[in-house]
């Protein structure tokens, strides 16, 4: 018993172009939303602070780091 046919076609792709869009290739970390680096020192890393919902500059401490897997690159 034939109950019908279904024809699936690919979705139409749309490109939106804004003539006023000007990419900014060199963006400072301080210009990013959600990043607070008021103080920084050599060797600091960006760490997520749940209390302020931002990334902050902080020295890395061995006790606070847990690396499960490293993939790729040359070590």
PDB file of N, CA, C and O in Angstrom:
ATOM      1  N   UNK A   1       0.843  -1.171   0.000  1.00  0.00           N
ATOM      2  CA  UNK A   1       0.000   0.000   0.000  1.00  0.00           C
ATOM      3  C   UNK A   1       0.891   1.238   0.000  1.00  0.00           C
ATOM      4  O   UNK A   1       1.794   1.346   0.830  1.00  0.00           O
ATOM      5  N   UNK A   2       0.659   2.144  -0.889  1.00  0.00           N
ATOM      6  CA  UNK A   2       1.428   3.374  -1.012  1.00  0.00           C
ATOM      7  C   UNK A   2       0.646   4.490  -0.330  1.00  0.00           C
ATOM      8  O   UNK A   2      -0.501   4.758  -0.689  1.00  0.00           O
ATOM      9  N   UNK A   3       1.279   5.155   0.673  1.00  0.00           N
ATOM     10  CA  UNK A   3       0.566   6.225   1.386  1.00  0.00           C
ATOM     11  C   UNK A   3       1.026   7.617   0.966  1.00  0.00           C
ATOM     12  O   UNK A   3       0.566   8.609   1.532  1.00  0.00           O
ATOM     13  N   UNK A   4       1.907   7.711   0.005  1.00  0.00           N
ATOM     14  CA  UNK A   4       2.331   9.018  -0.477  1.00  0.00           C
ATOM     15  C   UNK A   4       3.835   9.102  -0.633  1.00  0.00           C
ATOM     16  O   UNK A   4       4.567   8.148  -0.371  1.00  0.00           O
ATOM     17  N   UNK A   5       4.265  10.250  -1.058  1.00  0.00           N
ATOM     18  CA  UNK A   5       5.683  10.482  -1.267  1.00  0.00           C
ATOM     19  C   UNK A   5       6.096  11.777  -0.575  1.00  0.00           C
ATOM     20  O   UNK A   5       5.308  12.709  -0.415  1.00  0.00           O
ATOM     21  N   UNK A   6       7.344  11.794  -0.178  1.00  0.00           N
ATOM     22  CA  UNK A   6       7.899  12.997   0.443  1.00  0.00           C
ATOM     23  C   UNK A   6       9.109  13.420  -0.373  1.00  0.00           C
ATOM     24  O   UNK A   6       9.968  12.601  -0.701  1.00  0.00           O
ATOM     25  N   UNK A   7       9.166  14.687  -0.691  1.00  0.00           N
ATOM     26  CA  UNK A   7      10.323  15.204  -1.417  1.00  0.00           C
ATOM     27  C   UNK A   7      11.053  16.180  -0.500  1.00  0.00           C
ATOM     28  O   UNK A   7      10.484  17.176  -0.052  1.00  0.00           O
ATOM     29  N   UNK A   8      12.308  15.881  -0.231  1.00  0.00           N
ATOM     30  CA  UNK A   8      13.122  16.728   0.637  1.00  0.00           C
ATOM     31  C   UNK A   8      14.118  17.472  -0.240  1.00  0.00           C
ATOM     32  O   UNK A   8      14.890  16.866  -0.983  1.00  0.00           O
ATOM     33  N   UNK A   9      14.087  18.785  -0.139  1.00  0.00           N
ATOM     34  CA  UNK A   9      15.023  19.603  -0.910  1.00  0.00           C
ATOM     35  C   UNK A   9      15.942  20.340   0.059  1.00  0.00           C
ATOM     36  O   UNK A   9      15.558  20.612   1.197  1.00  0.00           O
ATOM     37  N   UNK A  10      17.155  20.662  -0.389  1.00  0.00           N
ATOM     38  CA  UNK A  10      18.068  21.374   0.509  1.00  0.00           C
ATOM     39  C   UNK A  10      17.528  22.759   0.851  1.00  0.00           C
ATOM     40  O   UNK A  10      16.861  23.409   0.046  1.00  0.00           O
ATOM     41  N   UNK A  11      17.840  23.185   2.072  1.00  0.00           N
ATOM     42  CA  UNK A  11      17.404  24.504   2.523  1.00  0.00           C
ATOM     43  C   UNK A  11      18.096  25.587   1.688  1.00  0.00           C
ATOM     44  O   UNK A  11      19.234  25.414   1.251  1.00  0.00           O
ATOM     45  N   UNK A  12      17.413  26.672   1.479  1.00  0.00           N
ATOM     46  CA  UNK A  12      17.966  27.795   0.727  1.00  0.00           C
ATOM     47  C   UNK A  12      18.916  28.561   1.636  1.00  0.00           C
ATOM     48  O   UNK A  12      18.563  28.893   2.768  1.00  0.00           O
ATOM     49  N   UNK A  13      20.100  28.840   1.154  1.00  0.00           N
ATOM     50  CA  UNK A  13      21.083  29.585   1.936  1.00  0.00           C
ATOM     51  C   UNK A  13      20.893  31.073   1.694  1.00  0.00           C
ATOM     52  O   UNK A  13      20.649  31.509   0.569  1.00  0.00           O
ATOM     53  N   UNK A  14      21.009  31.835   2.755  1.00  0.00           N
ATOM     54  CA  UNK A  14      20.863  33.281   2.668  1.00  0.00           C
ATOM     55  C   UNK A  14      22.110  33.945   3.222  1.00  0.00           C
ATOM     56  O   UNK A  14      22.633  33.537   4.259  1.00  0.00           O
ATOM     57  N   UNK A  15      22.576  34.949   2.541  1.00  0.00           N
ATOM     58  CA  UNK A  15      23.711  35.731   3.014  1.00  0.00           C
ATOM     59  C   UNK A  15      23.233  37.143   3.290  1.00  0.00           C
ATOM     60  O   UNK A  15      22.599  37.778   2.447  1.00  0.00           O
ATOM     61  N   UNK A  16      23.543  37.620   4.471  1.00  0.00           N
ATOM     62  CA  UNK A  16      23.187  38.982   4.838  1.00  0.00           C
ATOM     63  C   UNK A  16      24.466  39.805   4.822  1.00  0.00           C
ATOM     64  O   UNK A  16      25.437  39.472   5.501  1.00  0.00           O
ATOM     65  N   UNK A  17      24.461  40.858   4.060  1.00  0.00           N
ATOM     66  CA  UNK A  17      25.654  41.701   3.964  1.00  0.00           C
ATOM     67  C   UNK A  17      25.291  43.121   4.367  1.00  0.00           C
ATOM     68  O   UNK A  17      24.316  43.688   3.873  1.00  0.00           O
ATOM     69  N   UNK A  18      26.075  43.683   5.257  1.00  0.00           N
ATOM     70  CA  UNK A  18      25.876  45.061   5.686  1.00  0.00           C
ATOM     71  C   UNK A  18      26.983  45.898   5.060  1.00  0.00           C
ATOM     72  O   UNK A  18      28.157  45.655   5.339  1.00  0.00           O
ATOM     73  N   UNK A  19      26.649  46.872   4.226  1.00  0.00           N
ATOM     74  CA  UNK A  19      27.691  47.671   3.592  1.00  0.00           C
ATOM     75  C   UNK A  19      28.509  48.493   4.592  1.00  0.00           C
ATOM     76  O   UNK A  19      29.606  48.948   4.266  1.00  0.00           O
ATOM     77  N   UNK A  20      27.987  48.686   5.801  1.00  0.00           N
ATOM     78  CA  UNK A  20      28.694  49.468   6.818  1.00  0.00           C
ATOM     79  C   UNK A  20      29.576  48.605   7.713  1.00  0.00           C
ATOM     80  O   UNK A  20      30.246  49.129   8.602  1.00  0.00           O
ATOM     81  N   UNK A  21      29.587  47.283   7.492  1.00  0.00           N
ATOM     82  CA  UNK A  21      30.386  46.393   8.331  1.00  0.00           C
ATOM     83  C   UNK A  21      31.858  46.585   8.035  1.00  0.00           C
ATOM     84  O   UNK A  21      32.295  46.482   6.889  1.00  0.00           O
ATOM     85  N   UNK A  22      32.618  46.867   9.083  1.00  0.00           N
ATOM     86  CA  UNK A  22      34.063  47.028   8.941  1.00  0.00           C
ATOM     87  C   UNK A  22      34.736  46.170   9.997  1.00  0.00           C
ATOM     88  O   UNK A  22      34.727  46.524  11.176  1.00  0.00           O
ATOM     89  N   UNK A  23      35.322  45.038   9.594  1.00  0.00           N
ATOM     90  CA  UNK A  23      35.977  44.179  10.576  1.00  0.00           C
ATOM     91  C   UNK A  23      37.161  44.893  11.224  1.00  0.00           C
ATOM     92  O   UNK A  23      37.834  45.711  10.596  1.00  0.00           O
ATOM     93  N   UNK A  24      37.394  44.572  12.468  1.00  0.00           N
ATOM     94  CA  UNK A  24      38.519  45.156  13.200  1.00  0.00           C
ATOM     95  C   UNK A  24      39.494  44.030  13.488  1.00  0.00           C
ATOM     96  O   UNK A  24      39.264  43.241  14.404  1.00  0.00           O
ATOM     97  N   UNK A  25      40.586  43.933  12.723  1.00  0.00           N
ATOM     98  CA  UNK A  25      41.473  42.773  12.857  1.00  0.00           C
ATOM     99  C   UNK A  25      42.291  42.745  14.149  1.00  0.00           C
ATOM    100  O   UNK A  25      42.643  41.660  14.614  1.00  0.00           O
ATOM    101  N   UNK A  26      42.599  43.872  14.731  1.00  0.00           N
ATOM    102  CA  UNK A  26      43.425  43.903  15.935  1.00  0.00           C
ATOM    103  C   UNK A  26      42.591  44.385  17.116  1.00  0.00           C
ATOM    104  O   UNK A  26      42.392  45.585  17.302  1.00  0.00           O
ATOM    105  N   UNK A  27      42.110  43.439  17.907  1.00  0.00           N
ATOM    106  CA  UNK A  27      41.265  43.757  19.051  1.00  0.00           C
ATOM    107  C   UNK A  27      42.041  43.444  20.319  1.00  0.00           C
ATOM    108  O   UNK A  27      42.602  42.358  20.462  1.00  0.00           O
ATOM    109  N   UNK A  28      42.071  44.396  21.234  1.00  0.00           N
ATOM    110  CA  UNK A  28      42.740  44.182  22.512  1.00  0.00           C
ATOM    111  C   UNK A  28      41.841  43.350  23.422  1.00  0.00           C
ATOM    112  O   UNK A  28      40.616  43.439  23.336  1.00  0.00           O
ATOM    113  N   UNK A  29      42.439  42.548  24.285  1.00  0.00           N
ATOM    114  CA  UNK A  29      41.662  41.732  25.223  1.00  0.00           C
ATOM    115  C   UNK A  29      40.767  42.620  26.087  1.00  0.00           C
ATOM    116  O   UNK A  29      39.645  42.235  26.414  1.00  0.00           O
ATOM    117  N   UNK A  30      41.250  43.789  26.454  1.00  0.00           N
ATOM    118  CA  UNK A  30      40.463  44.688  27.300  1.00  0.00           C
ATOM    119  C   UNK A  30      39.202  45.188  26.608  1.00  0.00           C
ATOM    120  O   UNK A  30      38.294  45.685  27.275  1.00  0.00           O
ATOM    121  N   UNK A  31      39.124  45.067  25.280  1.00  0.00           N
ATOM    122  CA  UNK A  31      37.937  45.499  24.536  1.00  0.00           C
ATOM    123  C   UNK A  31      36.848  44.428  24.486  1.00  0.00           C
ATOM    124  O   UNK A  31      35.725  44.716  24.070  1.00  0.00           O
ATOM    125  N   UNK A  32      37.156  43.206  24.899  1.00  0.00           N
ATOM    126  CA  UNK A  32      36.184  42.123  24.841  1.00  0.00           C
ATOM    127  C   UNK A  32      35.200  42.211  25.997  1.00  0.00           C
ATOM    128  O   UNK A  32      35.567  42.577  27.113  1.00  0.00           O
ATOM    129  N   UNK A  33      33.953  41.872  25.720  1.00  0.00           N
ATOM    130  CA  UNK A  33      32.939  41.823  26.777  1.00  0.00           C
ATOM    131  C   UNK A  33      33.213  40.642  27.693  1.00  0.00           C
ATOM    132  O   UNK A  33      33.609  39.572  27.229  1.00  0.00           O
ATOM    133  N   UNK A  34      33.007  40.828  28.981  1.00  0.00           N
ATOM    134  CA  UNK A  34      33.157  39.734  29.935  1.00  0.00           C
ATOM    135  C   UNK A  34      34.590  39.446  30.326  1.00  0.00           C
ATOM    136  O   UNK A  34      34.870  38.387  30.888  1.00  0.00           O
ATOM    137  N   UNK A  35      35.511  40.366  30.042  1.00  0.00           N
ATOM    138  CA  UNK A  35      36.915  40.188  30.408  1.00  0.00           C
ATOM    139  C   UNK A  35      37.340  41.380  31.247  1.00  0.00           C
ATOM    140  O   UNK A  35      37.162  42.528  30.840  1.00  0.00           O
ATOM    141  N   UNK A  36      37.905  41.107  32.424  1.00  0.00           N
ATOM    142  CA  UNK A  36      38.358  42.165  33.314  1.00  0.00           C
ATOM    143  C   UNK A  36      39.822  41.927  33.647  1.00  0.00           C
ATOM    144  O   UNK A  36      40.148  41.036  34.431  1.00  0.00           O
ATOM    145  N   UNK A  37      40.699  42.716  33.057  1.00  0.00           N
ATOM    146  CA  UNK A  37      42.128  42.558  33.328  1.00  0.00           C
ATOM    147  C   UNK A  37      42.692  43.885  33.836  1.00  0.00           C
ATOM    148  O   UNK A  37      43.568  44.483  33.211  1.00  0.00           O
ATOM    149  N   UNK A  38      42.177  44.331  34.972  1.00  0.00           N
ATOM    150  CA  UNK A  38      42.651  45.594  35.535  1.00  0.00           C
ATOM    151  C   UNK A  38      44.095  45.487  35.995  1.00  0.00           C
ATOM    152  O   UNK A  38      44.848  46.455  35.888  1.00  0.00           O
ATOM    153  N   UNK A  39      44.494  44.331  36.503  1.00  0.00           N
ATOM    154  CA  UNK A  39      45.887  44.116  36.876  1.00  0.00           C
ATOM    155  C   UNK A  39      46.389  42.877  36.163  1.00  0.00           C
ATOM    156  O   UNK A  39      45.671  41.886  36.033  1.00  0.00           O
ATOM    157  N   UNK A  40      47.613  42.940  35.709  1.00  0.00           N
ATOM    158  CA  UNK A  40      48.200  41.774  35.033  1.00  0.00           C
ATOM    159  C   UNK A  40      49.693  41.771  35.279  1.00  0.00           C
ATOM    160  O   UNK A  40      50.327  42.818  35.408  1.00  0.00           O
ATOM    161  N   UNK A  41      50.233  40.579  35.339  1.00  0.00           N
ATOM    162  CA  UNK A  41      51.676  40.409  35.486  1.00  0.00           C
ATOM    163  C   UNK A  41      52.142  39.323  34.531  1.00  0.00           C
ATOM    164  O   UNK A  41      51.335  38.562  33.996  1.00  0.00           O
ATOM    165  N   UNK A  42      53.418  39.261  34.328  1.00  0.00           N
ATOM    166  CA  UNK A  42      54.022  38.262  33.444  1.00  0.00           C
ATOM    167  C   UNK A  42      53.591  36.855  33.866  1.00  0.00           C
ATOM    168  O   UNK A  42      53.706  36.500  35.039  1.00  0.00           O
ATOM    169  N   UNK A  43      53.100  36.062  32.929  1.00  0.00           N
ATOM    170  CA  UNK A  43      52.728  34.681  33.205  1.00  0.00           C
ATOM    171  C   UNK A  43      51.288  34.479  33.625  1.00  0.00           C
ATOM    172  O   UNK A  43      50.868  33.342  33.841  1.00  0.00           O
ATOM    173  N   UNK A  44      50.515  35.556  33.748  1.00  0.00           N
ATOM    174  CA  UNK A  44      49.098  35.407  34.124  1.00  0.00           C
ATOM    175  C   UNK A  44      48.323  34.689  33.027  1.00  0.00           C
ATOM    176  O   UNK A  44      48.723  34.688  31.863  1.00  0.00           O
ATOM    177  N   UNK A  45      47.207  34.079  33.417  1.00  0.00           N
ATOM    178  CA  UNK A  45      46.298  33.418  32.484  1.00  0.00           C
ATOM    179  C   UNK A  45      44.899  33.974  32.709  1.00  0.00           C
ATOM    180  O   UNK A  45      44.629  34.572  33.751  1.00  0.00           O
ATOM    181  N   UNK A  46      44.016  33.782  31.748  1.00  0.00           N
ATOM    182  CA  UNK A  46      42.623  34.185  31.922  1.00  0.00           C
ATOM    183  C   UNK A  46      41.877  33.053  32.617  1.00  0.00           C
ATOM    184  O   UNK A  46      41.927  31.901  32.184  1.00  0.00           O
ATOM    185  N   UNK A  47      41.184  33.396  33.698  1.00  0.00           N
ATOM    186  CA  UNK A  47      40.445  32.426  34.496  1.00  0.00           C
ATOM    187  C   UNK A  47      39.015  32.918  34.632  1.00  0.00           C
ATOM    188  O   UNK A  47      38.786  34.104  34.872  1.00  0.00           O
ATOM    189  N   UNK A  48      38.050  32.015  34.481  1.00  0.00           N
ATOM    190  CA  UNK A  48      36.647  32.402  34.626  1.00  0.00           C
ATOM    191  C   UNK A  48      36.302  32.558  36.100  1.00  0.00           C
ATOM    192  O   UNK A  48      36.586  31.668  36.902  1.00  0.00           O
ATOM    193  N   UNK A  49      35.688  33.686  36.463  1.00  0.00           N
ATOM    194  CA  UNK A  49      35.250  33.970  37.825  1.00  0.00           C
ATOM    195  C   UNK A  49      33.721  33.934  37.852  1.00  0.00           C
ATOM    196  O   UNK A  49      33.069  34.852  37.354  1.00  0.00           O
ATOM    197  N   UNK A  50      33.153  32.881  38.427  1.00  0.00           N
ATOM    198  CA  UNK A  50      31.700  32.716  38.451  1.00  0.00           C
ATOM    199  C   UNK A  50      31.017  33.791  39.287  1.00  0.00           C
ATOM    200  O   UNK A  50      29.862  34.125  39.022  1.00  0.00           O
ATOM    201  N   UNK A  51      31.701  34.343  40.289  1.00  0.00           N
ATOM    202  CA  UNK A  51      31.086  35.385  41.127  1.00  0.00           C
ATOM    203  C   UNK A  51      30.784  36.655  40.338  1.00  0.00           C
ATOM    204  O   UNK A  51      29.768  37.308  40.575  1.00  0.00           O
ATOM    205  N   UNK A  52      31.657  37.002  39.410  1.00  0.00           N
ATOM    206  CA  UNK A  52      31.458  38.216  38.613  1.00  0.00           C
ATOM    207  C   UNK A  52      31.023  37.912  37.179  1.00  0.00           C
ATOM    208  O   UNK A  52      30.734  38.834  36.416  1.00  0.00           O
ATOM    209  N   UNK A  53      30.972  36.635  36.806  1.00  0.00           N
ATOM    210  CA  UNK A  53      30.596  36.189  35.461  1.00  0.00           C
ATOM    211  C   UNK A  53      31.503  36.818  34.401  1.00  0.00           C
ATOM    212  O   UNK A  53      31.044  37.206  33.326  1.00  0.00           O
ATOM    213  N   UNK A  54      32.797  36.912  34.721  1.00  0.00           N
ATOM    214  CA  UNK A  54      33.777  37.458  33.784  1.00  0.00           C
ATOM    215  C   UNK A  54      35.049  36.627  33.834  1.00  0.00           C
ATOM    216  O   UNK A  54      35.241  35.811  34.736  1.00  0.00           O
ATOM    217  N   UNK A  55      35.902  36.844  32.865  1.00  0.00           N
ATOM    218  CA  UNK A  55      37.237  36.261  32.878  1.00  0.00           C
ATOM    219  C   UNK A  55      38.181  37.288  33.472  1.00  0.00           C
ATOM    220  O   UNK A  55      38.122  38.465  33.118  1.00  0.00           O
ATOM    221  N   UNK A  56      39.044  36.857  34.364  1.00  0.00           N
ATOM    222  CA  UNK A  56      39.979  37.756  35.022  1.00  0.00           C
ATOM    223  C   UNK A  56      41.404  37.265  34.808  1.00  0.00           C
ATOM    224  O   UNK A  56      41.635  36.090  34.523  1.00  0.00           O
ATOM    225  N   UNK A  57      42.346  38.176  34.950  1.00  0.00           N
ATOM    226  CA  UNK A  57      43.753  37.834  34.854  1.00  0.00           C
ATOM    227  C   UNK A  57      44.209  37.311  36.207  1.00  0.00           C
ATOM    228  O   UNK A  57      43.976  37.942  37.238  1.00  0.00           O
ATOM    229  N   UNK A  58      44.857  36.159  36.196  1.00  0.00           N
ATOM    230  CA  UNK A  58      45.261  35.545  37.455  1.00  0.00           C
ATOM    231  C   UNK A  58      46.538  34.741  37.246  1.00  0.00           C
ATOM    232  O   UNK A  58      46.742  34.163  36.178  1.00  0.00           O
ATOM    233  N   UNK A  59      47.404  34.699  38.269  1.00  0.00           N
ATOM    234  CA  UNK A  59      48.577  33.830  38.143  1.00  0.00           C
ATOM    235  C   UNK A  59      48.128  32.369  38.165  1.00  0.00           C
ATOM    236  O   UNK A  59      47.160  32.020  38.841  1.00  0.00           O
ATOM    237  N   UNK A  60      48.823  31.536  37.434  1.00  0.00           N
ATOM    238  CA  UNK A  60      48.464  30.119  37.405  1.00  0.00           C
ATOM    239  C   UNK A  60      49.076  29.430  38.618  1.00  0.00           C
ATOM    240  O   UNK A  60      50.227  29.680  38.977  1.00  0.00           O
ATOM    241  N   UNK A  61      48.297  28.568  39.236  1.00  0.00           N
ATOM    242  CA  UNK A  61      48.819  27.799  40.365  1.00  0.00           C
ATOM    243  C   UNK A  61      48.653  26.321  40.056  1.00  0.00           C
ATOM    244  O   UNK A  61      47.609  25.893  39.562  1.00  0.00           O
ATOM    245  N   UNK A  62      49.670  25.559  40.343  1.00  0.00           N
ATOM    246  CA  UNK A  62      49.678  24.135  40.008  1.00  0.00           C
ATOM    247  C   UNK A  62      48.515  23.401  40.662  1.00  0.00           C
ATOM    248  O   UNK A  62      47.937  22.510  40.041  1.00  0.00           O
ATOM    249  N   UNK A  63      48.155  23.743  41.890  1.00  0.00           N
ATOM    250  CA  UNK A  63      47.056  23.068  42.581  1.00  0.00           C
ATOM    251  C   UNK A  63      45.702  23.321  41.956  1.00  0.00           C
ATOM    252  O   UNK A  63      44.775  22.535  42.150  1.00  0.00           O
ATOM    253  N   UNK A  64      45.572  24.410  41.207  1.00  0.00           N
ATOM    254  CA  UNK A  64      44.284  24.763  40.615  1.00  0.00           C
ATOM    255  C   UNK A  64      44.111  24.226  39.206  1.00  0.00           C
ATOM    256  O   UNK A  64      43.058  24.417  38.599  1.00  0.00           O
ATOM    257  N   UNK A  65      45.129  23.555  38.673  1.00  0.00           N
ATOM    258  CA  UNK A  65      45.089  23.100  37.286  1.00  0.00           C
ATOM    259  C   UNK A  65      44.875  21.596  37.227  1.00  0.00           C
ATOM    260  O   UNK A  65      45.534  20.829  37.929  1.00  0.00           O
ATOM    261  N   UNK A  66      43.940  21.192  36.376  1.00  0.00           N
ATOM    262  CA  UNK A  66      43.698  19.776  36.140  1.00  0.00           C
ATOM    263  C   UNK A  66      43.586  19.571  34.639  1.00  0.00           C
ATOM    264  O   UNK A  66      42.553  19.884  34.047  1.00  0.00           O
ATOM    265  N   UNK A  67      44.635  19.049  34.017  1.00  0.00           N
ATOM    266  CA  UNK A  67      44.636  18.811  32.579  1.00  0.00           C
ATOM    267  C   UNK A  67      44.354  17.340  32.350  1.00  0.00           C
ATOM    268  O   UNK A  67      45.099  16.475  32.810  1.00  0.00           O
ATOM    269  N   UNK A  68      43.279  17.063  31.641  1.00  0.00           N
ATOM    270  CA  UNK A  68      42.876  15.685  31.386  1.00  0.00           C
ATOM    271  C   UNK A  68      43.537  15.126  30.131  1.00  0.00           C
ATOM    272  O   UNK A  68      44.071  14.017  30.149  1.00  0.00           O
ATOM    273  N   UNK A  69      43.502  15.904  29.027  1.00  0.00           N
ATOM    274  CA  UNK A  69      44.006  15.409  27.752  1.00  0.00           C
ATOM    275  C   UNK A  69      44.634  16.557  26.972  1.00  0.00           C
ATOM    276  O   UNK A  69      44.072  17.650  26.909  1.00  0.00           O
ATOM    277  N   UNK A  70      45.779  16.314  26.388  1.00  0.00           N
ATOM    278  CA  UNK A  70      46.388  17.256  25.461  1.00  0.00           C
ATOM    279  C   UNK A  70      46.350  16.632  24.089  1.00  0.00           C
ATOM    280  O   UNK A  70      46.784  15.496  23.902  1.00  0.00           O
ATOM    281  N   UNK A  71      45.828  17.379  23.118  1.00  0.00           N
ATOM    282  CA  UNK A  71      45.737  16.869  21.754  1.00  0.00           C
ATOM    283  C   UNK A  71      46.431  17.833  20.809  1.00  0.00           C
ATOM    284  O   UNK A  71      46.273  19.048  20.923  1.00  0.00           O
ATOM    285  N   UNK A  72      47.193  17.292  19.885  1.00  0.00           N
ATOM    286  CA  UNK A  72      47.790  18.079  18.834  1.00  0.00           C
ATOM    287  C   UNK A  72      49.001  18.864  19.268  1.00  0.00           C
ATOM    288  O   UNK A  72      49.351  18.889  20.448  1.00  0.00           O
ATOM    289  N   UNK A  73      49.634  19.500  18.319  1.00  0.00           N
ATOM    290  CA  UNK A  73      50.776  20.349  18.601  1.00  0.00           C
ATOM    291  C   UNK A  73      52.054  19.557  18.815  1.00  0.00           C
ATOM    292  O   UNK A  73      52.067  18.329  18.736  1.00  0.00           O
ATOM    293  N   UNK A  74      53.106  20.273  19.082  1.00  0.00           N
ATOM    294  CA  UNK A  74      54.403  19.670  19.368  1.00  0.00           C
ATOM    295  C   UNK A  74      54.804  20.059  20.770  1.00  0.00           C
ATOM    296  O   UNK A  74      54.832  21.243  21.106  1.00  0.00           O
ATOM    297  N   UNK A  75      55.110  19.088  21.580  1.00  0.00           N
ATOM    298  CA  UNK A  75      55.428  19.347  22.976  1.00  0.00           C
ATOM    299  C   UNK A  75      56.867  18.976  23.274  1.00  0.00           C
ATOM    300  O   UNK A  75      57.320  19.126  24.409  1.00  0.00           O
TER     301      UNK A  75
END
